Amino acid sequence: FESAPPAKTDLEAKSADSQESGPLEVAGLYISALYGGKEFCRVGYYVRYEYDPELQENPPETVDWDHVHRVLSAPRVTKFIIPWDSEDMDVSGAGAEEMLQ
């Protein structure tokens, strides 16, 4: 079995309206992998922005982007059992998930 590498894709997304949520709020990102139209794997991350340690306790009233850094959580991986090659494959417990940290 041989396969070509996946195509490289740049993801672009509209940012949240900072008037509603604030520029330093937590955001989530997840990537889903499908085979035959069925999801078999999902990888999720939380993304947050925080100030340098010396500004954590007393942040400035306006965001000082020179002292803000992005923090990406550890990935959360969810695996789903799916029929890979045929519909009659026994997938007892279909829909069961396995969480990895």
MIGURO-200807 format. One record per residue: residue number from 1; z, x, y of N, C-alpha, C in turn; residue in three letters. Coordinates in nm, 3 decimals. Atoms other than C-alpha are relative to their C-alpha. Layout:
[NUM,[Z,X,Y],[Z,X,Y],[Z,X,Y],'ALA'],
...
***
This chain:
[1,[0.000,0.085,-0.118],[0.000,0.000,0.000],[0.000,0.088,0.123],'PHE'],
[2,[0.009,-0.078,-0.122],[-0.097,0.139,0.336],[-0.012,-0.094,0.118],'GLU'],
[3,[0.001,0.086,-0.118],[-0.049,-0.003,0.682],[-0.015,0.085,0.124],'SER'],
[4,[0.012,-0.069,-0.129],[-0.142,0.096,1.033],[0.131,-0.016,0.076],'ALA'],
[5,[-0.123,0.015,-0.079],[0.145,0.160,1.273],[-0.012,-0.119,0.094],'PRO'],
[6,[0.006,0.115,-0.090],[0.240,-0.133,1.492],[-0.054,0.040,0.136],'PRO'],
[7,[0.054,-0.025,-0.133],[0.069,-0.162,1.826],[0.115,0.016,0.099],'ALA'],
[8,[-0.102,-0.018,-0.102],[0.270,-0.039,2.123],[-0.016,-0.112,0.101],'LYS'],
[9,[0.002,0.109,-0.095],[0.365,-0.320,2.355],[0.103,0.024,0.107],'THR'],
[10,[-0.095,-0.007,-0.110],[0.524,-0.307,2.697],[0.047,-0.142,0.028],'ASP'],
[11,[-0.055,0.131,-0.028],[0.756,-0.599,2.754],[0.029,-0.012,0.149],'LEU'],
[12,[-0.032,0.027,-0.140],[0.772,-0.746,3.101],[0.064,-0.137,0.006],'GLU'],
[13,[-0.069,0.127,-0.012],[1.013,-1.018,3.194],[0.045,-0.018,0.144],'ALA'],
[14,[-0.045,0.032,-0.134],[1.104,-1.192,3.513],[0.152,0.018,0.003],'LYS'],
[15,[-0.144,-0.020,-0.009],[1.451,-1.089,3.628],[0.068,-0.129,0.042],'SER'],
[16,[-0.077,0.117,-0.038],[1.723,-1.344,3.674],[0.015,-0.005,0.152],'ALA'],
[17,[-0.019,0.016,-0.143],[1.768,-1.482,4.022],[0.140,0.049,0.035],'ASP'],
[18,[-0.130,-0.059,-0.030],[2.046,-1.267,4.163],[0.086,-0.092,0.086],'SER'],
[19,[-0.079,0.096,-0.076],[2.154,-1.554,4.391],[0.084,-0.086,-0.093],'GLN'],
[20,[-0.071,0.085,0.095],[2.257,-1.755,4.084],[0.099,0.078,-0.084],'GLU'],
[21,[-0.083,-0.069,0.097],[2.399,-1.493,3.849],[0.065,0.127,0.052],'SER'],
[22,[-0.053,-0.127,-0.049],[2.464,-1.179,4.052],[-0.069,0.115,-0.069],'GLY'],
[23,[0.076,-0.112,0.057],[2.300,-0.840,3.997],[0.074,0.076,-0.109],'PRO'],
[24,[-0.075,-0.077,0.099],[2.580,-0.702,3.776],[0.046,-0.086,-0.118],'LEU'],
[25,[-0.035,0.087,0.113],[2.599,-0.987,3.523],[-0.054,0.056,-0.131],'GLU'],
[26,[0.044,-0.041,0.133],[2.550,-0.943,3.148],[-0.128,-0.077,-0.036],'VAL'],
[27,[0.124,0.063,0.046],[2.204,-1.014,3.003],[-0.015,0.029,-0.149],'ALA'],
[28,[0.025,-0.021,0.142],[2.083,-1.042,2.647],[-0.148,0.022,-0.025],'GLY'],
[29,[0.137,-0.026,0.040],[1.769,-0.919,2.478],[-0.004,-0.005,-0.152],'LEU'],
[30,[0.015,-0.010,0.144],[1.655,-0.986,2.126],[-0.146,0.008,-0.038],'TYR'],
[31,[0.134,-0.022,0.052],[1.353,-0.884,1.928],[-0.002,-0.059,-0.140],'ILE'],
[32,[0.010,0.070,0.127],[1.239,-1.090,1.633],[-0.121,0.051,-0.077],'SER'],
[33,[0.110,-0.045,0.086],[1.025,-0.974,1.339],[-0.037,-0.113,-0.095],'ALA'],
[34,[0.047,0.108,0.084],[0.811,-1.225,1.151],[-0.102,0.051,-0.101],'LEU'],
[35,[0.101,-0.026,0.101],[0.606,-1.212,0.833],[-0.045,-0.135,-0.051],'TYR'],
[36,[0.053,0.128,0.044],[0.380,-1.502,0.743],[0.057,-0.116,0.081],'GLY'],
[37,[-0.053,0.104,-0.086],[0.522,-1.696,1.037],[0.149,-0.028,-0.019],'GLY'],
[38,[-0.144,0.021,0.026],[0.882,-1.667,0.908],[0.079,0.121,0.048],'LYS'],
[39,[-0.084,-0.107,-0.053],[1.151,-1.465,1.081],[0.082,0.063,-0.112],'GLU'],
[40,[-0.078,-0.069,0.101],[1.302,-1.199,0.855],[0.102,0.097,0.060],'PHE'],
[41,[-0.093,-0.093,-0.062],[1.485,-0.978,1.105],[0.007,-0.028,0.150],'CYS'],
[42,[-0.021,0.017,-0.144],[1.635,-1.011,1.453],[0.094,0.111,0.044],'ARG'],
[43,[-0.085,-0.105,-0.057],[1.778,-0.727,1.662],[0.033,-0.041,0.142],'VAL'],
[44,[-0.043,0.043,-0.132],[1.983,-0.818,1.966],[0.088,0.103,0.069],'GLY'],
[45,[-0.080,-0.092,-0.082],[2.143,-0.621,2.247],[0.055,-0.077,0.119],'TYR'],
[46,[-0.051,0.046,-0.129],[2.364,-0.701,2.543],[-0.021,0.114,0.097],'TYR'],
[47,[0.023,-0.099,-0.104],[2.280,-0.522,2.864],[0.087,-0.038,0.119],'VAL'],
[48,[-0.080,0.026,-0.120],[2.521,-0.489,3.152],[-0.009,0.120,0.093],'ARG'],
[49,[-0.002,-0.106,-0.100],[2.542,-0.286,3.470],[0.144,0.014,0.048],'TYR'],
[50,[-0.135,-0.020,-0.051],[2.866,-0.130,3.581],[0.004,0.122,0.090],'GLU'],
[51,[-0.018,-0.112,-0.093],[2.989,0.104,3.849],[0.057,0.121,-0.071],'TYR'],
[52,[-0.065,-0.122,0.046],[3.094,0.462,3.796],[0.150,-0.027,-0.010],'ASP'],
[53,[-0.143,0.028,0.022],[3.458,0.479,3.676],[0.084,-0.005,0.128],'PRO'],
[54,[-0.083,-0.003,-0.122],[3.596,0.563,4.022],[-0.018,-0.125,0.087],'GLU'],
[55,[0.022,0.123,-0.078],[3.447,0.238,4.164],[0.025,-0.127,-0.080],'LEU'],
[56,[-0.022,0.118,0.085],[3.534,0.005,3.872],[0.107,-0.093,0.057],'GLN'],
[57,[-0.112,0.081,-0.048],[3.865,-0.112,4.021],[-0.029,-0.067,0.134],'GLU'],
[58,[0.028,0.052,-0.134],[3.742,-0.159,4.378],[-0.148,0.018,0.034],'ASN'],
[59,[0.143,-0.014,-0.029],[3.364,-0.211,4.387],[-0.031,-0.038,0.145],'PRO'],
[60,[0.038,0.036,-0.137],[3.191,-0.227,4.726],[-0.049,-0.145,0.006],'PRO'],
[61,[0.041,0.141,-0.015],[3.106,-0.572,4.865],[-0.149,-0.018,-0.027],'GLU'],
[62,[0.142,0.005,0.032],[2.733,-0.500,4.850],[-0.026,0.104,-0.109],'THR'],
[63,[0.026,-0.088,0.114],[2.587,-0.336,4.542],[-0.053,0.135,0.048],'VAL'],
[64,[0.042,-0.137,-0.029],[2.558,0.042,4.575],[-0.068,0.053,-0.124],'ASP'],
[65,[0.075,-0.032,0.121],[2.282,0.114,4.323],[0.005,0.148,-0.037],'TRP'],
[66,[-0.013,-0.143,0.032],[2.340,0.490,4.348],[0.118,0.026,-0.094],'ASP'],
[67,[-0.120,-0.018,0.083],[2.670,0.438,4.162],[0.008,-0.100,-0.115],'HIS'],
[68,[0.006,0.099,0.108],[2.559,0.177,3.908],[-0.080,0.059,-0.116],'VAL'],
[69,[0.078,-0.044,0.115],[2.447,0.255,3.555],[-0.007,-0.112,-0.103],'HIS'],
[70,[0.025,0.102,0.102],[2.311,0.045,3.269],[0.072,0.036,-0.129],'ARG'],
[71,[-0.070,-0.019,0.127],[2.516,0.000,2.952],[-0.065,-0.092,-0.103],'VAL'],
[72,[0.065,0.075,0.107],[2.337,-0.109,2.635],[0.095,-0.005,-0.118],'LEU'],
[73,[-0.092,0.014,0.113],[2.552,-0.248,2.353],[-0.062,0.056,-0.127],'SER'],
[74,[0.051,-0.035,0.132],[2.521,-0.143,1.993],[-0.088,-0.116,-0.049],'ALA'],
[75,[0.087,0.110,0.045],[2.243,-0.340,1.822],[0.072,-0.090,-0.100],'PRO'],
[76,[-0.046,0.099,0.097],[2.330,-0.657,1.633],[-0.123,-0.039,-0.082],'ARG'],
[77,[0.114,0.025,0.087],[2.098,-0.693,1.335],[0.031,-0.119,-0.091],'VAL'],
[78,[-0.013,0.114,0.090],[2.051,-1.023,1.152],[-0.122,0.000,-0.090],'THR'],
[79,[0.109,0.006,0.097],[1.843,-1.036,0.833],[-0.005,-0.140,-0.059],'LYS'],
[80,[0.021,0.131,0.060],[1.697,-1.357,0.693],[-0.076,0.017,-0.131],'PHE'],
[81,[0.071,-0.001,0.127],[1.585,-1.416,0.335],[-0.123,-0.090,0.014],'ILE'],
[82,[0.123,0.079,-0.007],[1.222,-1.530,0.325],[-0.083,0.026,-0.126],'ILE'],
[83,[0.093,-0.028,0.108],[0.954,-1.566,0.058],[-0.107,0.096,0.051],'PRO'],
[84,[0.091,-0.101,-0.051],[0.750,-1.249,0.104],[-0.145,-0.021,-0.042],'TRP'],
[85,[0.139,0.002,0.044],[0.442,-1.296,-0.111],[-0.047,-0.135,-0.054],'ASP'],
[86,[0.044,0.129,0.050],[0.442,-1.648,-0.251],[0.103,-0.106,0.034],'SER'],
[87,[-0.086,0.111,-0.035],[0.584,-1.986,-0.165],[0.092,-0.039,-0.114],'GLU'],
[88,[-0.082,0.041,0.114],[0.719,-2.037,-0.519],[0.107,0.103,-0.035],'ASP'],
[89,[-0.102,-0.102,0.024],[0.939,-1.729,-0.499],[0.138,-0.062,0.018],'MET'],
[90,[-0.135,0.057,-0.008],[1.306,-1.815,-0.563],[0.076,0.068,0.113],'ASP'],
[91,[-0.079,-0.053,-0.111],[1.493,-1.770,-0.237],[0.129,-0.079,0.010],'VAL'],
[92,[-0.127,0.072,-0.002],[1.822,-1.925,-0.339],[0.085,0.056,0.113],'SER'],
[93,[-0.075,-0.042,-0.118],[2.040,-1.916,-0.034],[-0.090,0.023,0.119],'GLY'],
[94,[0.091,-0.016,-0.114],[1.738,-1.936,0.194],[0.070,-0.045,0.126],'ALA'],
[95,[-0.067,0.029,-0.125],[1.854,-1.935,0.548],[0.131,0.078,0.013],'GLY'],
[96,[-0.122,-0.081,-0.007],[2.149,-1.715,0.457],[-0.027,0.122,0.088],'ALA'],
[97,[0.016,-0.112,-0.090],[2.207,-1.441,0.707],[0.096,0.112,-0.039],'GLU'],
[98,[-0.087,-0.115,0.022],[2.350,-1.093,0.673],[0.015,0.070,0.132],'GLU'],
[99,[-0.025,-0.063,-0.129],[2.513,-0.951,0.982],[0.037,0.146,-0.022],'MET'],
[100,[-0.032,-0.143,0.002],[2.521,-0.575,1.034],[0.045,0.040,0.139],'LEU'],
[101,[-0.043,-0.046,-0.133],[2.696,-0.391,1.313],[-0.027,0.146,0.013],'GLN'],
***
